[in-house]
Amino acid sequence: MVTCRWLFLIVAAWAIGWTPAEPLLRASVQATLLLAGASIHLFSAETFHGRRFGRGLLVGDTVLVAALLMLVAPGAASLTIGFCGCVLLAALIGQRRRTLLGAWPLVAFFVVNDLSAAGGTPWPVVAGRAAFLVASALYFATLAEHVVGPAAEPEALREERRRRELLQITDTINRSLDLREVMREIVARVGRVVGTESCSILLLEPRERKCFVVASDDRPDVDMLEIELDKYPEIRRALETREPVVINDVEHDPVVASVRDVLLQKGYRSVIVLPLTFGSDVLGTLFLRARRERPFTAEELHFCKVAAGASANALKNAMLYREVRAESEKLRRVLDGTPDLIIAADERGRIVEFNRGAERITGYSAEQARGLTLDHILGAMRDKPMPRGGGAADGTASREVVLARGGEEIELSLVTAGLEGPGGAPAGRVCIGRDVTQLRRVERSLTQAERLSSLGEVVAGVAHELNNPLSGVVGYAELLRF
C-alpha cells in the first residue's frame, strides 16, 4: 500500500507540473505532495495497518489532492471531477482489478474531452492527466480494499472457488511426492483463498521438540527453517491441545499476550493455527496470520481444516517416501559396496537388480543388464551343478559358471535361490556369485605341488633302495684294490 501511495503522489506531482499555474505555486504544491508521502513513514506499522488509520488516510488524501488541484488548476474542473470519480468508484467497488476496469471508460472520456477542447490540449498534458487518474484509481482501490475489504462475492461463487482450490491441492498431492513442491502449492492456495498475509506449514520434530518451516507463501525460498517454539505460544497451544487455535483479535487475546507487541508491530490482527494430525501423530501445523480486523468466517475456518487434513496426508506420504528412499539408498550402498556379484531376476527371468560387483565381474553395466535374462548374462552353464556342491533343502543351489570376458575366462562360484511373493507364489530368483578364478588357480597350483612332492618322495625312496646295495658293492670294490 505504501508503494501505491508513493506512485499516486509522484504521478499527481508530475501531472500538476503541466498545469498553467505560476511556477512557484506549482513547485509548492509538488513539494506538499512529496512531504505528504514522506509523512506516512512517521507512523508505526501497527498504526499504519489499522483500519481506522486507513479510513483517515482515505479521506485525508482525497481532500488534500482535490484541494491542491483546485488551487493550481481552477479552470480545469474536469480533472478534479475525474479524480473524485475515481475515488468514488474505488470506494464503491473496493477491489483493485474491478476498479481499474471501471476506471478506463472514465479515463477515456476525459482524454477525449481534453483532445476535443478548443485549441486542443498538448499530448504531454493529456498523458499526465490520464496517468494521474489511473494511479488514483489504483491507490484508492488498494486503500479501500484494506479498509473495508474487497467487495463481497456471492456465497455460491466463494464456495465454488474454495472447492476448485481444494481440487487443485488434491491434484498436486496426487501428482508429486516432492515435499517442498506440494507444501508450497498448499500455502499459496490457502493464503489466497483466506486472504492472509502469511500462510506457512510447519513440521514438528517430536523427539527434540523443534519446529521447522517447510513452506511459506511470504518467503518462497524458505526450506526447513528452524523456529523457536518459545516465541510462538499459539503454535505451542495447538500442538499441546491438538485443537485449532483461532485468534480473531490479537490485541486482546490472552494466548498471544507474551508476543502481542511483536504481532501488532508487524500489523497482524488475526491468527489461525491448525494442527496437522495423522492418526495419533501430530506432524506439524498450518499457520496463518492476517492484518485484517474482521474475524475469520466459519466457511474460511472449514476450508482451512480441510486443507490442513490434506496437508497432513501429503506430509505423511512425503515423509514415508523420504524414509523409503533413504532406506533404498542405504541398501543400494550395501549392495554396491560388496565385491560379490548380486543379481535379482523376476519370475520371467528378466534381470531387475544388478550391483557394481556384477558390473565388474560380467563387464555389463546395470543399464545394459536390466531386462536381459540370466541365461544371457551367466551363459548356458548356469543350471549345471558344481561337481563339489548341489541343491539344498531350502531351495538354494550352488553352481560354478565360467564366464568369457574379453578373451579371459572367469570362474564364478554361484549360489541361486528363489524369491517368494505374496502367498508364497514364485516371484523370481536371486543369484550371488564370487569370482574364484584366482582361488582355483591357487588350488591347481597346490595340487600340482602336492603331486610333485609325492613324486619327489617316490624318487627319494627308490634312490634310498638303490643306494643300500650300491654302498656294499662300492665298499668291496675298494677292498679289492688294496
C-alpha positions in Angstrom: 0.0 0.0 0.0 2.9 2.4 0.7 4.2 1.8 -2.8 0.8 2.5 -4.3 0.6 5.7 -2.3 4.0 6.9 -3.4 3.2 6.1 -7.0 0.0 8.1 -6.8 1.6 11.2 -5.2 4.5 11.2 -7.6 2.2 10.9 -10.6 0.0 13.7 -9.1 3.0 15.9 -8.7 4.0 15.2 -12.3 0.5 16.0 -13.6 0.4 19.2 -11.6 3.7 20.2 -13.3 1.8 20.5 -16.6 -0.8 22.9 -15.2 -0.8 26.6 -16.3 -0.3 27.8 -12.7 2.6 30.0 -11.6 5.9 28.1 -11.3 6.3 28.9 -7.7 2.8 27.7 -6.9 3.3 24.5 -8.8 6.6 23.8 -7.0 5.0 24.5 -3.6 2.1 22.1 -4.4 4.5 19.4 -5.7 6.6 19.8 -2.5 3.4 19.5 -0.4 2.6 16.2 -2.1 6.0 14.7 -1.6 6.0 15.8 2.0 2.6 14.1 2.4 4.2 10.9 1.0 7.1 11.1 3.4 4.9 11.7 6.4 3.5 8.2 6.3 6.8 6.9 7.5 6.5 8.7 10.8 3.8 6.3 11.9 4.4 2.8 13.2 3.5 -0.3 11.2 0.8 -1.1 13.9 -0.8 2.3 13.3 -0.4 2.3 9.6 -2.1 -1.1 9.1 -5.1 -0.2 11.3 -8.4 0.2 9.6 -9.2 3.4 11.5 -6.0 5.0 10.2 -6.8 3.7 6.7 -10.2 5.5 6.8 -8.5 8.7 7.9 -5.9 8.3 5.1 -8.7 7.7 2.5 -10.5 10.9 3.5 -7.3 13.0 4.1 -5.6 12.1 0.8 -8.9 12.8 -1.1 -9.4 16.2 0.4 -5.7 17.1 0.1 -5.3 16.3 -3.6 -8.7 17.7 -4.6 -7.9 21.0 -2.8 -4.5 21.2 -4.4 -5.9 20.5 -7.9 -8.5 23.3 -7.5 -5.7 25.6 -6.3 -3.3 25.1 -9.2 -5.9 24.5 -11.9 -9.1 26.3 -11.1 -10.1 26.3 -14.8 -9.6 22.6 -15.2 -12.5 21.4 -13.1 -12.8 18.3 -15.2 -9.6 16.9 -13.8 -10.8 17.4 -10.2 -14.2 15.8 -11.1 -12.4 12.9 -12.8 -10.2 12.4 -9.7 -13.3 12.4 -7.4 -15.0 10.0 -9.7 -12.1 7.6 -9.4 -12.1 7.9 -5.6 -15.9 7.2 -5.5 -15.5 4.3 -7.9 -12.8 2.7 -5.7 -14.8 3.2 -2.5 -17.9 1.6 -4.1 -16.2 -1.4 -5.7 -13.4 -2.0 -3.1 -11.4 -4.3 -5.4 -8.4 -3.3 -7.4 -9.0 -5.3 -10.6 -12.6 -4.3 -11.0 -11.9 -0.7 -10.1 -9.2 -0.4 -12.8 -11.6 -2.0 -15.3 -14.3 0.5 -14.3 -11.8 3.5 -14.4 -10.7 3.0 -18.0 -14.0 4.4 -19.5 -13.8 7.3 -17.2 -10.2 8.0 -18.2 -11.0 7.6 -21.9 -13.9 10.1 -21.5 -11.6 12.8 -20.0 -8.9 12.1 -22.6 -11.4 12.6 -25.5 -12.7 15.7 -23.7 -9.2 17.2 -23.4 -8.4 16.4 -27.1 -11.6 17.9 -28.4 -11.3 21.1 -26.3 -10.9 24.4 -28.2 -7.3 24.7 -29.3 -6.6 21.1 -28.2 -4.7 20.1 -25.2 -1.0 19.1 -25.7 -0.3 15.4 -25.6 2.1 15.5 -22.6 -0.7 17.2 -20.6 -3.2 14.6 -21.7 -0.9 11.7 -20.9 -0.1 13.2 -17.5 -3.8 13.6 -16.6 -4.6 10.0 -17.8 -1.7 8.6 -15.7 -2.9 10.6 -12.7 -6.4 9.2 -13.0 -5.2 5.6 -13.4 -2.8 6.0 -10.4 -5.7 7.5 -8.4 -8.0 4.5 -9.1 -5.2 2.0 -8.2 -4.2 3.7 -5.0 -7.7 4.4 -3.6 -8.9 0.9 -4.6 -6.0 -0.6 -2.7 -6.7 1.6 0.3 -10.5 0.8 0.2 -9.7 -2.9 -0.1 -7.6 -2.6 3.1 -10.2 -0.5 5.0 -13.5 -2.2 4.1 -12.3 -5.4 2.5 -12.9 -6.5 -1.1 -16.4 -6.4 -2.4 -18.4 -9.4 -1.2 -18.7 -12.2 -3.7 -21.9 -14.2 -3.8 -21.6 -17.2 -1.4 -22.1 -19.6 -4.3 -19.1 -18.2 -6.1 -16.9 -18.2 -3.0 -17.9 -21.8 -2.3 -17.1 -22.8 -5.9 -13.7 -21.1 -5.6 -12.9 -22.9 -2.4 -13.9 -26.3 -4.0 -11.7 -25.5 -7.0 -8.7 -24.7 -4.9 -9.2 -27.9 -2.8 -9.3 -29.9 -6.1 -6.1 -28.3 -7.2 -4.5 -29.1 -3.8 -5.6 -32.7 -4.1 -4.3 -32.9 -7.7 -0.9 -31.6 -6.6 -0.7 -34.1 -3.7 -1.5 -37.0 -6.1 0.8 -35.7 -8.8 4.0 -35.2 -6.8 5.8 -36.6 -3.8 8.2 -33.7 -3.7 7.6 -32.3 -0.2 8.6 -28.7 -1.0 6.6 -28.5 -4.2 3.4 -29.9 -2.5 3.7 -27.7 0.6 4.4 -24.5 -1.5 1.3 -25.2 -3.6 -0.8 -25.7 -0.5 0.3 -22.5 1.3 -0.1 -20.4 -1.8 -3.7 -21.6 -2.4 -4.8 -21.4 1.2 -3.4 -18.0 1.7 -5.0 -16.7 -1.5 -8.5 -18.1 -0.6 -8.5 -16.9 3.0 -6.8 -13.6 2.2 -3.9 -13.7 4.7 -0.5 -12.0 4.5 1.3 -15.1 5.8 0.5 -18.8 5.4 3.0 -21.4 6.4 3.3 -25.1 7.1 5.5 -26.2 10.0 6.9 -29.7 10.5 7.3 -30.9 14.1 10.3 -32.9 15.2 8.8 -34.6 18.3 12.0 -36.1 19.7 13.7 -32.8 20.0 10.6 -30.6 20.3 11.6 -28.5 17.4 9.6 -26.9 14.6 10.7 -26.3 11.0 9.1 -24.1 8.4 8.6 -26.3 5.4 6.9 -23.7 3.1 5.6 -20.2 3.4 3.9 -18.0 0.8 5.6 -14.8 2.0 9.0 -16.5 1.9 9.1 -18.8 -1.1 12.8 -19.7 -0.7 12.4 -21.0 2.9 13.3 -24.7 3.4 13.3 -26.4 6.8 13.9 -23.1 8.7 14.0 -23.9 12.4 11.9 -21.6 14.7 11.9 -21.2 18.5 8.6 -22.5 19.9 9.0 -20.3 22.9 8.3 -17.3 20.7 5.1 -18.8 19.3 2.7 -19.5 22.1 -0.2 -20.0 19.7 1.7 -22.8 18.0 2.5 -24.4 21.3 -1.1 -24.3 22.3 -2.2 -26.1 19.1 0.4 -28.8 19.4 -0.4 -29.4 23.1 -4.2 -29.5 22.8 -4.3 -30.9 19.2 -7.1 -28.5 18.6 -7.4 -25.4 16.3 -6.3 -22.1 17.8 -8.3 -19.2 16.3 -7.3 -15.7 17.4 -9.6 -13.0 15.8 -8.3 -10.1 17.9 -4.6 -10.2 18.6 -4.8 -7.0 20.7 -7.0 -8.6 23.4 -6.5 -12.4 23.1 -4.6 -13.8 26.2 -3.0 -16.7 24.2 -0.6 -14.3 22.5 -0.1 -11.9 25.4 3.7 -12.6 25.6 4.2 -11.8 21.9 1.4 -9.3 21.3 3.7 -6.3 20.8 5.6 -8.2 18.1 2.5 -9.2 16.2 1.0 -5.7 16.4 4.3 -4.2 15.3 4.1 -6.4 12.2 0.5 -5.4 11.6 -1.1 -8.8 12.3 -4.6 -8.7 13.7 -5.8 -12.3 13.5 -4.1 -15.7 13.6 -5.2 -19.3 12.9 -3.1 -22.4 13.9 -4.4 -25.8 12.8 -2.6 -29.0 14.0 -1.7 -31.4 11.2 -2.6 -34.8 12.6 -2.3 -38.3 11.1 -3.8 -40.9 13.3 -2.4 -40.4 16.8 0.6 -38.4 15.5 0.9 -34.6 15.3 3.1 -33.9 12.3 3.1 -30.1 12.4 0.8 -27.1 11.9 -0.9 -24.9 9.3 -0.1 -21.4 10.4 -2.0 -18.3 9.1 -1.6 -14.6 10.0 -3.7 -11.7 8.6 -3.7 -8.0 9.0 -7.4 -7.6 8.6 -9.5 -6.7 11.6 -12.6 -8.7 10.6 -12.8 -12.2 12.1 -12.3 -15.4 10.2 -15.6 -16.8 8.9 -16.9 -20.3 9.6 -16.5 -21.1 5.9 -12.9 -20.0 5.9 -12.2 -22.0 9.0 -13.8 -25.1 7.4 -11.7 -24.6 4.3 -8.5 -24.3 6.4 -9.4 -27.5 8.3 -9.9 -29.5 5.0 -6.7 -28.1 3.7 -4.9 -29.0 6.9 -6.2 -32.6 6.6 -4.9 -32.8 3.0 -1.6 -31.2 4.2 -1.2 -33.8 6.9 -1.8 -36.7 4.4 0.7 -35.1 2.0 3.2 -34.5 4.7 2.9 -38.1 6.0 3.2 -39.5 2.4 6.2 -37.3 1.7 7.9 -38.4 5.0 7.2 -42.1 4.2 8.6 -41.5 0.7 11.7 -39.9 2.2 12.2 -42.8 4.6 11.7 -45.4 1.9 14.0 -43.6 -0.4 16.7 -43.3 2.3 16.4 -47.0 3.1 16.6 -47.8 -0.5 19.7 -45.7 -0.9 21.2 -47.4 2.1 20.5 -50.9 0.7 21.9 -49.8 -2.6 25.1 -48.7 -0.9 25.4 -52.0 0.8 24.8 -53.9 -2.4 27.2 -51.8 -4.4 29.8 -52.0 -1.5 30.2 -55.8 -1.7 32.7 -57.1 -4.3 30.5 -60.1 -5.0 28.0 -60.4 -7.8 24.4 -59.9 -6.8 21.7 -60.3 -9.5 17.9 -60.4 -9.0 15.5 -61.5 -11.7 11.7 -61.5 -11.9 9.5 -64.6 -12.4 10.2 -64.4 -16.2 14.0 -64.5 -15.6 14.4 -60.8 -16.5 17.1 -59.0 -14.5 15.8 -56.2 -12.3 18.8 -55.7 -9.9 22.4 -55.6 -10.9 25.1 -54.4 -8.4 28.5 -53.0 -9.1 30.2 -56.3 -8.3 28.1 -57.8 -11.1 29.2 -55.0 -13.4 32.9 -55.6 -12.6 32.7 -59.4 -13.0 30.5 -59.6 -16.1 31.5 -56.5 -17.9 27.9 -55.3 -18.3 26.6 -52.1 -16.9 23.4 -52.1 -14.8 21.6 -50.2 -17.6 22.7 -52.8 -20.1 21.8 -55.8 -17.9 18.3 -54.8 -16.8 15.8 -56.5 -18.9 18.2 -59.2 -20.1 17.8 -62.8 -18.9 20.1 -64.7 -16.6 21.0 -67.1 -19.4 22.2 -64.1 -21.4 24.5 -62.9 -18.6 25.6 -66.1 -17.0 25.7 -68.4 -20.0 24.4 -72.0 -20.6 26.2 -73.4 -17.6 24.0 -71.5 -15.2 22.0 -74.6 -14.4 24.9 -77.1 -14.4 25.6 -78.3 -10.8 29.1 -77.9 -9.5 30.9 -81.2 -9.0 31.5 -80.4 -5.3 28.1 -79.0 -4.5 24.4 -79.4 -5.1 20.9 -78.4 -4.1 19.8 -77.8 -0.6 16.6 -78.4 1.2 15.7 -74.7 1.3 15.8 -74.5 -2.5 19.2 -72.9 -2.9 21.7 -74.4 -5.3 25.5 -74.0 -5.8 26.8 -73.9 -9.2 30.0 -72.9 -11.0 30.0 -70.8 -14.1 32.8 -70.0 -16.4 32.3 -66.6 -18.0 34.2 -65.4 -21.0 35.0 -61.7 -20.8 37.3 -60.1 -23.4 39.1 -63.3 -24.2 39.6 -64.0 -20.5 37.8 -66.8 -18.6 36.4 -66.0 -15.2 35.4 -68.8 -12.8 32.4 -67.9 -10.7 31.0 -69.7 -7.7 27.3 -69.0 -7.9 24.5 -69.6 -5.3 20.9 -69.2 -6.5 17.7 -69.1 -4.5 14.1 -68.5 -5.3 12.2 -65.4 -4.3 8.7 -65.7 -3.0 5.9 -63.2 -3.5 2.6 -62.7 -1.6 1.1 -66.1 -0.7 4.3 -67.9 -1.4 4.0 -67.6 -5.2 7.3 -67.6 -7.1 8.5 -64.0 -7.6 11.9 -64.6 -9.3 15.4 -65.6 -8.3 18.4 -64.1 -6.7 22.0 -65.0 -7.7 25.0 -64.3 -5.5 28.4 -65.1 -7.1 32.0 -64.7 -6.2 35.0 -64.6 -8.5 37.0 -67.7 -7.6 39.4 -67.5 -10.6 42.4 -66.8 -8.5 41.3 -69.2 -5.8 41.0 -72.0 -8.4 44.4 -71.1 -9.8 46.0 -71.4 -6.3 44.2 -74.7 -5.7 45.5 -76.1 -9.0 49.0 -74.9 -8.1 48.7 -76.5 -4.7 47.5 -79.8 -6.3 50.5 -79.7 -8.7 52.8 -79.0 -5.9 51.4 -82.0 -4.0 51.9 -84.2 -7.0 55.5 -83.1 -7.4 56.0 -83.6 -3.7 54.7 -87.1 -3.9 56.9 -87.8 -6.9 59.9 -86.5 -5.0 59.2 -88.8 -2.1 59.0 -91.8 -4.5 62.2 -90.9 -6.2 63.9 -90.4 -2.8 62.7 -93.9 -1.7 63.9 -95.5 -4.9 67.2 -93.8 -4.6 67.5 -95.0 -1.0 66.8 -98.6 -2.0 69.3 -98.4 -4.7 71.8 -96.7 -2.5 72.0 -99.5 0.1 73.3 -102.4 -2.2 75.4 -100.0 -4.1 77.1 -98.9 -0.9 78.2 -102.5 -0.2 79.5 -103.0 -3.8 81.4 -99.8 -3.6 82.9 -100.9 -0.3 84.1 -104.3 -1.5 85.4 -102.8 -4.6 87.6 -100.5 -2.5 88.9 -103.6 -0.6 89.9 -105.4 -3.7 92.0 -102.5 -4.8 94.2 -102.9 -1.8 
